[in-house]
Amino acid sequence: MAENPQLFGNGMPVPFHGEMFVLARDGVEFHVDKIPSAPGGHAKTKGTIYLSNIRMVFVAAKPVGNFFAFDMPLLYVHGEKFNQPIFHCNNISGFVEPVVPESQNRALYSTHTFKILFKEGGCGTFVPLFLNLITSVRRYNQFEAQPATVPRVDPMQAAQTPVDDMMRHAYVDPHDPTKIFLQQPAAESQLRRRNYHGPADNAY
C-alpha cells in the first residue's frame, strides 16, 4: 500500500507508465487499519474506488485527519474475500502489504486489513471484474500472494497483464453504478509516475 498517493485536482489518481484504468465505483465505504495519519490509526470513510491493471486506489470524499487516499498494488493484496452477510451490506475484505522503500526495514511496516462496503447500489459489475483482474494479474505474473514474499515483488510488473479482452466482455449489472472505462479517462495533464516513491514526471 501507499498512503495518500498523488492525485489530480478532480480526484483521479495520477497514473503510472503503462497503467490502464478499468473502472471507478462511487459511494463505497472504505475501512483500513494501521494508518498513522488517521485518528486512532483507523480510517473509515466514504468515497470512490479506482481499479486499474496495477492497483486499486480509494479516494475519500472527505479527508479523515490527514488521510485522503489509499493505494493498494494488486500484487500486494491477499486473502481477498467477497462477503454477503444476511443483515449487512455486501463487502470485500482482505489484506494488503505496505510498499516499503528500498532504504527502509520491512520489519518496521505492518500488513493492513481493508474492507470495501457496497452501501449504495449493487456490486454485480465491480466484484467479478475485481476478482477476475486480480486472478489474471497473479497468473500472468506467475505469482501467488503470500505475505512473506509480497514485498519483494515489483508492483509495476502487473502493468504487463493484458486486460483489454476482459474489459470488453465484462458483465454489466444494471443495479451496480460502477463506471467501466472503455476509453481511458482524460487526464488533466500528461503527468505519469514511474514508481511508487518517485515524483510524477511528464510523459513526453
GIJORA-V447947 format. One line per field, one symbol per residue. psi: psi as a letter, one per 40 degrees, with the letter a starting at -180 (. if undefined). burial: # if it has 24 or more other C-alpha atoms within 12 Angstrom, else .. A space follows every 50 residues. Layout:
psi=???
burial=???
//
This chain:
psi=ihigihiideehihiihehhhdihhifihhhiifhdeiheehhhiiahhh haedihhhhidhihbeheihhhhdeehifihhhgideiiiihiaihiihh ideihdeeiihihihhhgegiafeddddddddddddddddefhhhhdded eehhdeeeeehhedddddehhhheehehhhgdihihieafiiidieeiii ihe.
burial=#######...#########################..#....######## ##########...#..##############.........########### ..........########...#################..#.#.#.#..# #.############.##..#.....######...#......##.##.... ....
//
